[in-house]
Amino acid sequence: MIQIDGRSSKPIYEQIVEGFKEMIIKGILKPGDKIPSVRELSSIIMANPNTVSKAYQELERQKAIETIRGRGTFVAVNYKPRVDDEKLESLKGQIKKIAIEAHYMGMGKQDVVKMLDDIYKELG
């Protein structure tokens, strides 16, 4: 299931969102799979139900999951990736920080590209 790092500076709801996205990308969760309810997940990961609810709302906004009244919450069957301009700008900023850090560590562009390629292979 999802691993939450209580010492991380990243908010718990973002860790939940990223955890579900990673499980979907890796094929651990498949379209149509039922996911735990807010209460179930909050008790599993020892988080406030409001935090889990916020994560689920974000995942629904991104169309990664869908809630069906009376049945539960499921991985979206018809999810189609889409470009979000705001997230794209944020991603560019993060990549720039990584490139700067890699440069200061003495890594070349090819080293960073290989690392990124390895991560994509890990995700499947």
Summary of the structure (lengths in Angstrom):
residues: 124
radius of gyration: 16.7
end to end distance: 17.8
largest distance: 55.3
contacts: 283
relative contact order: 0.12
helix: 57%
strand: 8%
